[in-house]
């Protein structure tokens, strides 16, 4: 079964919604980057590392747990809601109690007030998790996208207002808090479900077990990035962490803009066809092809113009972030594989594999990053890249086995995109070298234009010559389906 209209439509909604959210968020981030120092960003990075980890943990995989078994039963929904409230209250107290000691350990006073400001984020977020599961089950991603945009605009306006009157680092914290409040409120307005005073222990046990596997995976995946932050901050200092965070933010922006929305929609799509082997295989092949098609040219191009992008967007004082951004961008293939791993395994009800892989990745990351942080930031990034590709290859094998697809078939489907990406890289590097004395903006625009032209030309030429016949037809059908599909009620 080919990817349905609903899948494409909702992927498009998530791309637009996430894109608008990320662009506004990145704009505020870059505005603050011109006002603040690397040390300020390093301090915020340490505080955010702790809050983000606990926020992901606090969700406890309940959206995925409800999607896996269905979110139609009021008793199940209410049980999940009260479980989330209890977890949120505990995390609120934990972050508030940890704020001052954490500031003393890191030697940065500003971390304490920031943690106090963000202590309520996990609790507020959890109040809307069941509502979001219901919306996702109904495949109404358009509503989620609209509310993402609204929350982002309001929170960005708050951050800019605070930064403009001298609040600096606290503007970043306020942005996260305001976004969480507005988004949760909007989700409740969109799907005004009210919990009953019911807590079924049998259902709580099932939700807990499923959620535990997912939340361990999600938390440890988040930890893999935050472990890097904490090691750099503690061993190499807040300035080194600030430089790293600017590069990582631009990399993460690109990742979330293109790959994450498609990965998010795939949770619903894969679970719907999980009992239909041929449909699941076809869906898997089309999704991995679509994600790489969109991501490969963006990340390889970003790697080529990393220095120009950093200087143009954030200013010359962040130029040392360029090499880090260039190296991170080369993990594009590993990122595409990794973001599909959880949706596929959840659809096959193999969440124990997700948990196991997340644990091993975290252990490897802890060891490699701690060793590399004794040398330099670049050594840390090299260790991160090595871990990413090692586990991505293993996850790729596990996914192919789970959906019963041969390695040869997947590589055959992806070969045209990989070859076209090679053409883009060659054209982009040649253009950048030719324009080495030009302005940053001119090089960015030229490399993007020439590289994209080369990418499209290789895809079309290969199709004409019969090297991969049918690729252009499949892609045309995808685009046509999106354009012709009406917005759902």
C-alpha positions as CSV (number, residue, x, y, z in Angstrom):
1,X,0.0,0.0,0.0
2,X,1.4,3.4,-1.0
3,X,1.6,6.3,1.4
4,X,-1.9,7.6,1.7
5,X,-3.2,11.1,1.2
6,X,-3.6,11.5,4.9
7,X,0.1,10.7,5.5
8,X,1.3,13.2,3.0
9,X,-1.2,15.8,4.1
10,X,-0.3,15.5,7.7
11,X,3.4,15.3,6.9
12,X,3.0,18.6,5.1
13,X,1.2,20.1,8.1
14,X,3.9,19.0,10.4
15,X,6.6,20.4,8.1
16,X,4.8,23.8,7.9
17,X,4.0,23.9,11.6
18,X,7.4,22.8,12.8
19,X,9.1,24.9,10.2
20,X,7.3,28.1,11.4
21,X,8.0,27.2,15.0
22,X,11.6,26.5,14.4
23,X,12.2,29.6,12.2
24,X,10.7,31.9,14.9
25,X,12.6,30.2,17.6
26,X,15.9,30.3,15.6
27,X,15.3,34.0,14.9
28,X,15.1,34.8,18.6
29,X,18.1,32.6,19.3
30,X,20.2,34.4,16.7
31,X,19.0,37.8,17.9
32,X,20.1,36.9,21.4
33,X,23.4,35.5,20.0
34,X,24.3,39.0,18.9
35,X,23.5,40.4,22.4
36,X,25.0,37.7,24.7
37,X,28.4,36.1,25.1
38,X,29.4,32.5,24.6
39,X,29.6,32.2,28.5
40,X,25.9,33.2,28.7
41,X,24.9,30.6,26.2
42,X,27.0,28.0,27.9
43,X,25.3,28.7,31.2
44,X,21.9,28.4,29.6
45,X,23.0,25.2,27.8
46,X,23.8,23.6,31.2
47,X,20.4,24.5,32.7
48,X,18.6,23.5,29.5
49,X,20.3,20.1,29.5
50,X,18.8,19.2,32.9
51,X,15.3,20.6,32.2
52,X,15.1,19.1,28.7
53,X,16.1,15.6,30.0
54,X,13.5,15.7,32.8
55,X,10.8,17.1,30.4
56,X,11.2,14.2,28.0
57,X,11.3,11.8,30.9
58,X,8.2,13.4,32.3
59,X,6.1,12.6,29.3
60,X,6.7,8.9,30.2
61,X,5.8,7.7,26.7
62,X,2.1,8.1,27.3
63,X,1.3,9.5,23.8
64,X,3.0,6.5,22.2
65,X,1.4,4.1,24.7
66,X,-2.1,5.4,24.0
67,X,-1.5,5.3,20.2
68,X,-0.3,1.7,20.4
69,X,-3.4,0.3,22.1
70,X,-5.9,3.0,21.2
71,X,-7.0,6.2,23.0
72,X,-10.7,5.6,22.9
73,X,-11.5,4.4,26.4
74,X,-12.2,7.1,29.0
75,X,-10.9,5.0,31.8
76,X,-7.6,4.5,30.0
77,X,-7.3,8.2,29.1
78,X,-8.0,9.3,32.7
79,X,-5.6,6.8,34.2
80,X,-2.9,8.1,31.8
81,X,-3.7,11.7,32.7
82,X,-3.4,11.2,36.5
83,X,-0.2,9.2,36.0
84,X,1.2,12.2,34.1
85,X,0.1,14.7,36.7
86,X,1.8,12.8,39.5
87,X,5.0,12.6,37.5
88,X,4.8,16.3,36.6
89,X,4.4,17.3,40.3
90,X,7.4,15.2,41.4
91,X,9.6,16.7,38.7
92,X,8.5,20.3,39.6
93,X,9.6,19.7,43.2
94,X,12.8,18.0,42.1
95,X,13.9,20.8,39.7
96,X,13.1,23.5,42.2
97,X,15.0,21.8,45.0
98,X,18.0,21.2,42.7
99,X,18.3,24.8,41.3
100,X,20.6,26.3,43.9
101,X,22.8,23.3,44.5
102,X,23.2,22.9,40.7
103,X,24.2,26.6,40.4
104,X,26.8,26.2,43.1
105,X,28.3,23.0,41.5
106,X,28.6,24.7,38.1
107,X,29.9,28.0,39.6
108,X,27.3,30.0,37.6
109,X,24.8,32.0,39.6
110,X,22.4,32.5,36.7
111,X,21.6,28.8,36.4
112,X,19.7,28.9,39.7
113,X,17.0,31.4,38.8
114,X,16.7,29.9,35.3
115,X,16.0,26.4,36.8
116,X,13.4,27.9,39.1
117,X,11.7,29.6,36.2
118,X,11.6,26.4,34.2
119,X,10.6,24.0,37.0
120,X,7.0,24.0,36.0
121,X,7.6,23.1,32.4
122,X,7.3,19.2,32.8
123,X,4.0,19.6,34.8
124,X,2.4,22.1,32.4
125,X,3.4,19.9,29.4
126,X,1.9,16.8,30.9
127,X,-1.5,18.4,31.3
128,X,-2.0,18.2,27.6
129,X,-0.4,14.9,26.7
130,X,-3.6,12.8,26.6
131,X,-5.3,15.5,24.5
132,X,-2.4,15.4,22.0
133,X,-2.7,11.6,21.9
134,X,-6.3,11.9,20.9
135,X,-5.5,14.4,18.2
136,X,-2.7,12.2,16.8
137,X,-5.0,9.1,16.9
138,X,-7.5,11.1,14.8
139,X,-4.6,12.0,12.4
140,X,-5.4,15.7,12.8
141,X,-1.9,17.1,12.6
142,X,-3.1,20.3,11.0
143,X,-4.4,21.4,14.4
144,X,-1.1,20.5,16.1
145,X,0.8,22.5,13.5
146,X,-1.4,25.6,13.9
147,X,-1.0,25.5,17.6
148,X,2.7,25.1,17.3
149,X,2.9,28.3,15.2
150,X,0.7,30.3,17.6
151,X,2.6,29.2,20.7
152,X,5.9,29.9,19.0
153,X,4.9,33.4,17.9
154,X,3.7,34.4,21.3
155,X,6.7,32.9,23.1
156,X,9.1,34.5,20.7
157,X,7.5,37.9,21.2
158,X,7.9,37.5,24.9
159,X,11.6,36.5,24.6
160,X,12.4,39.5,22.3
161,X,10.6,41.9,24.6
162,X,12.6,40.7,27.6
163,X,15.9,40.7,25.8
164,X,15.3,44.2,24.5
165,X,15.0,45.6,28.1
166,X,18.2,43.8,29.3
167,X,17.0,40.4,30.7
168,X,19.4,38.6,28.4
169,X,19.8,34.9,29.4
170,X,16.4,34.9,31.1
171,X,14.7,35.6,27.8
172,X,15.6,32.2,26.6
173,X,14.1,30.6,29.7
174,X,11.0,32.7,29.4
175,X,10.5,31.6,25.8
176,X,10.5,27.9,26.7
177,X,8.0,28.5,29.6
178,X,5.6,30.7,27.7
179,X,5.6,28.2,24.7
180,X,4.7,25.3,27.0
181,X,1.9,27.3,28.6
182,X,0.4,28.5,25.3
183,X,0.8,25.2,23.5
184,X,-0.8,23.2,26.3
185,X,-3.7,25.6,26.5
186,X,-4.2,25.5,22.8
187,X,-4.3,21.7,22.8
188,X,-7.0,21.7,25.5
189,X,-9.0,24.2,23.4
190,X,-8.6,22.1,20.2
191,X,-9.6,18.9,22.0
192,X,-11.5,19.8,25.2
193,X,-11.4,16.4,26.7
194,X,-12.0,16.3,30.5
195,X,-10.5,13.5,32.7
196,X,-12.7,11.6,35.1
197,X,-11.6,10.8,38.7
198,X,-10.6,7.3,37.7
199,X,-7.3,5.6,38.1
200,X,-7.4,1.9,37.1
201,X,-4.4,0.0,38.4
202,X,-4.5,-2.6,35.8
203,X,-4.5,0.0,33.0
204,X,-1.9,2.0,34.8
205,X,0.4,-1.1,34.9
206,X,0.0,-1.5,31.1
207,X,0.5,2.1,30.4
208,X,3.5,2.2,32.7
209,X,5.2,-0.8,31.1
210,X,4.7,0.5,27.5
211,X,5.5,4.1,28.5
212,X,8.6,2.9,30.4
213,X,10.2,1.4,27.3
214,X,9.4,4.4,25.2
215,X,10.4,7.0,27.8
216,X,13.7,5.3,28.5
217,X,14.4,5.4,24.8
218,X,13.3,9.0,24.4
219,X,15.1,10.2,27.5
220,X,18.3,8.5,26.6
221,X,18.2,9.8,23.1
222,X,17.8,13.3,24.5
223,X,20.6,12.4,27.0
224,X,23.0,11.6,24.1
225,X,23.0,15.2,23.1
226,X,22.8,16.6,26.6
227,X,25.7,14.4,27.8
228,X,27.8,16.1,25.3
229,X,26.7,19.5,26.6
230,X,27.4,18.6,30.2
231,X,30.8,17.1,29.5
232,X,31.9,20.1,27.5
233,X,30.6,22.5,30.1
234,X,32.3,20.8,33.0
235,X,35.6,19.8,31.4
236,X,36.1,22.6,28.8
237,X,34.2,25.5,30.3
238,X,31.0,27.5,29.5
239,X,32.7,29.4,26.7
240,X,33.5,26.2,24.8
241,X,29.9,25.0,25.4
242,X,28.5,28.3,24.2
243,X,30.4,28.0,20.9
244,X,29.2,24.4,20.6
245,X,25.6,25.3,21.3
246,X,25.4,27.8,18.5
247,X,26.6,25.2,16.0
248,X,24.3,22.5,17.4
249,X,21.3,24.8,17.4
250,X,21.7,25.5,13.6
251,X,22.2,21.7,13.0
252,X,19.2,20.8,15.2
253,X,17.1,23.5,13.4
254,X,17.8,21.8,10.1
255,X,17.1,18.4,11.5
256,X,13.8,19.3,13.1
257,X,12.7,21.3,10.1
258,X,13.0,18.5,7.6
259,X,13.3,15.1,9.3
260,X,11.4,15.2,12.6
261,X,7.9,16.2,11.2
262,X,8.0,13.2,8.8
263,X,9.2,10.9,11.7
264,X,6.4,12.2,13.9
265,X,3.7,11.4,11.4
266,X,5.2,8.0,10.8
267,X,4.2,6.9,14.4
268,X,0.5,7.0,13.4
269,X,1.0,5.6,9.9
270,X,3.1,2.6,10.9
271,X,0.9,1.6,13.8
272,X,-2.1,1.6,11.4
273,X,-0.5,-0.8,9.0
274,X,1.5,-2.9,11.5
275,X,-0.6,-6.1,10.9
276,X,-0.3,-5.8,7.1
277,X,3.2,-7.0,6.1
278,X,3.3,-5.8,2.5
279,X,1.8,-2.4,3.4
280,X,4.2,-1.9,6.2
281,X,7.2,-2.8,4.0
282,X,6.0,-0.4,1.3
283,X,5.4,2.4,3.8
284,X,8.8,1.8,5.3
285,X,10.6,2.0,1.9
286,X,8.7,5.1,0.8
287,X,9.3,6.9,4.1
288,X,13.1,6.3,4.3
289,X,13.3,7.3,0.6
290,X,11.3,10.5,1.2
291,X,13.3,11.5,4.4
292,X,16.7,11.1,2.8
293,X,15.5,12.8,-0.4
294,X,14.7,15.9,1.6
295,X,17.5,15.8,4.1
296,X,20.6,14.8,2.1
297,X,20.8,18.0,0.0
298,X,20.1,20.3,2.9
299,X,22.7,18.9,5.3
300,X,25.5,18.4,2.7
301,X,24.9,21.9,1.5
302,X,25.0,23.2,5.1
303,X,28.3,21.4,5.7
304,X,29.8,23.2,2.7
305,X,28.6,26.7,3.7
306,X,28.9,26.3,7.5
307,X,31.3,29.1,8.0
308,X,29.4,31.5,5.8
309,X,26.1,30.6,7.5
310,X,27.5,31.1,11.0
311,X,29.0,34.5,10.3
312,X,26.0,35.7,8.3
313,X,23.4,34.7,10.9
314,X,25.1,35.0,14.2
315,X,28.1,37.3,13.6
316,X,31.9,37.0,13.2
317,X,32.4,36.3,17.0
318,X,30.9,32.8,16.5
319,X,33.1,31.8,13.5
320,X,34.8,29.1,15.6
321,X,31.4,27.3,15.6
322,X,31.7,26.7,11.8
323,X,33.8,23.5,11.9
324,X,31.5,22.0,14.5
325,X,28.5,22.7,12.3
326,X,30.2,21.3,9.2
327,X,31.1,18.0,11.0
328,X,27.6,17.6,12.6
329,X,26.0,18.1,9.2
330,X,27.8,15.0,7.8
331,X,25.7,12.8,10.2
332,X,22.7,13.2,8.0
333,X,22.4,9.5,6.9
334,X,22.7,8.3,10.5
335,X,20.1,10.9,11.6
336,X,17.6,9.7,9.0
337,X,17.9,6.1,10.1
338,X,17.8,6.8,13.8
339,X,14.6,8.9,13.6
340,X,12.7,6.1,11.9
341,X,13.9,3.4,14.3
342,X,11.5,4.1,17.1
343,X,8.3,4.4,14.9
344,X,9.1,1.1,13.2
345,X,9.8,-0.8,16.4
346,X,6.8,0.6,18.2
347,X,4.6,-0.5,15.2
348,X,6.1,-4.0,15.5
349,X,5.6,-3.9,19.3
350,X,9.3,-4.4,20.0
351,X,9.7,-1.5,22.4
352,X,12.2,-3.6,24.5
353,X,14.7,-3.3,21.6
354,X,14.3,0.5,21.6
355,X,15.0,0.6,25.4
356,X,18.0,-1.7,25.0
357,X,19.5,0.3,22.1
358,X,19.0,3.5,24.0
359,X,20.8,2.2,27.0
360,X,23.8,1.0,25.0
361,X,24.0,4.2,23.1
362,X,24.0,6.2,26.3
363,X,26.7,4.1,27.9
364,X,28.9,4.4,24.7
365,X,28.2,8.2,24.6
366,X,29.1,8.7,28.3
367,X,32.4,6.8,27.9
368,X,33.5,8.3,24.5
369,X,32.5,11.9,25.3
370,X,34.1,11.8,28.8
371,X,37.4,10.7,27.2
372,X,37.2,13.1,24.2
373,X,36.3,16.1,26.5
374,X,39.8,15.8,28.0
375,X,41.2,17.0,24.7
376,X,39.0,19.4,22.7
377,X,35.6,20.2,21.4
378,X,36.5,18.7,18.0
379,X,37.5,15.4,19.7
380,X,34.0,15.4,21.3
381,X,32.3,15.9,18.0
382,X,34.4,13.2,16.3
383,X,33.4,10.8,19.1
384,X,29.7,11.8,18.7
385,X,29.9,11.1,14.9
386,X,31.5,7.7,15.3
387,X,28.8,6.6,17.8
388,X,26.0,7.9,15.6
389,X,27.1,5.9,12.6
390,X,28.0,2.7,14.5
391,X,24.5,2.5,16.1
392,X,22.7,3.7,12.9
393,X,24.1,0.8,10.9
394,X,22.9,-1.7,13.6
395,X,19.5,0.0,13.9
396,X,19.2,-0.1,10.1
397,X,19.7,-3.9,10.2
398,X,17.2,-4.3,13.0
399,X,14.6,-2.2,11.1
400,X,15.1,-4.2,7.9
401,X,14.7,-7.4,9.7
402,X,11.6,-6.2,11.6
403,X,9.7,-5.3,8.4
404,X,11.2,-8.2,6.4
405,X,13.1,-6.0,3.8
406,X,16.5,-7.0,2.4
407,X,19.5,-4.7,2.7
408,X,20.0,-4.8,-1.0
409,X,16.4,-3.6,-1.8
410,X,16.8,-0.6,0.6
411,X,20.2,0.4,-0.8
412,X,18.8,0.1,-4.3
413,X,16.0,2.5,-3.5
414,X,18.4,5.0,-1.9
415,X,21.2,4.8,-4.4
416,X,19.8,7.4,-6.7
417,X,19.6,9.9,-3.9
418,X,23.1,9.2,-2.6
419,X,24.5,9.6,-6.1
420,X,22.6,12.8,-6.6
421,X,23.9,14.1,-3.3
422,X,27.5,13.3,-4.5
423,X,26.8,15.5,-7.5
424,X,25.5,18.3,-5.3
425,X,28.6,18.1,-3.1
426,X,31.0,18.3,-6.1
427,X,29.1,21.3,-7.6
428,X,28.8,23.1,-4.2
429,X,32.5,22.7,-3.3
430,X,33.5,23.9,-6.8
431,X,31.2,27.0,-6.5
432,X,32.4,27.8,-3.0
433,X,36.1,27.7,-4.1
434,X,35.4,29.8,-7.2
435,X,33.6,32.5,-5.0
436,X,36.1,32.3,-2.1
437,X,36.5,36.1,-2.2
438,X,32.8,36.9,-2.4
439,X,30.5,37.9,0.5
440,X,29.0,35.2,2.8
441,X,25.5,35.8,1.4
442,X,26.6,35.4,-2.2
443,X,28.4,32.2,-1.5
444,X,25.4,30.8,0.4
445,X,22.9,31.6,-2.4
446,X,25.3,30.4,-5.1
447,X,26.2,27.1,-3.5
448,X,22.5,26.5,-2.8
449,X,21.4,27.2,-6.3
450,X,24.2,25.4,-8.2
451,X,24.1,22.4,-5.8
452,X,20.3,22.0,-6.0
453,X,20.4,22.2,-9.8
454,X,23.1,19.5,-9.9
455,X,21.1,17.4,-7.4
456,X,17.9,17.6,-9.5
457,X,19.8,17.1,-12.8
458,X,21.4,13.9,-11.6
459,X,18.0,12.5,-10.5
460,X,16.4,13.4,-13.8
461,X,19.3,12.2,-15.9
462,X,19.4,8.8,-14.2
463,X,15.7,8.4,-14.7
464,X,16.0,9.2,-18.4
465,X,18.9,6.9,-18.9
466,X,17.1,4.1,-17.1
467,X,19.5,3.8,-14.2
468,X,16.6,4.1,-11.7
469,X,13.5,4.2,-13.7
470,X,10.3,5.2,-11.9
471,X,11.9,7.5,-9.3
472,X,10.7,10.7,-10.8
473,X,7.3,9.2,-11.3
474,X,7.0,8.3,-7.6
475,X,8.2,11.7,-6.5
476,X,5.8,13.5,-8.9
477,X,2.9,11.4,-7.5
478,X,3.9,12.4,-4.0
479,X,3.9,16.1,-4.8
480,X,0.6,15.8,-6.8
481,X,-1.1,14.0,-4.0
482,X,-0.2,16.7,-1.5
483,X,-1.3,19.6,-3.8
484,X,-4.6,18.0,-4.7
485,X,-5.6,16.9,-1.2
486,X,-8.0,19.2,0.5
487,X,-7.6,20.3,4.1
488,X,-9.5,17.9,6.4
489,X,-12.5,19.0,8.4
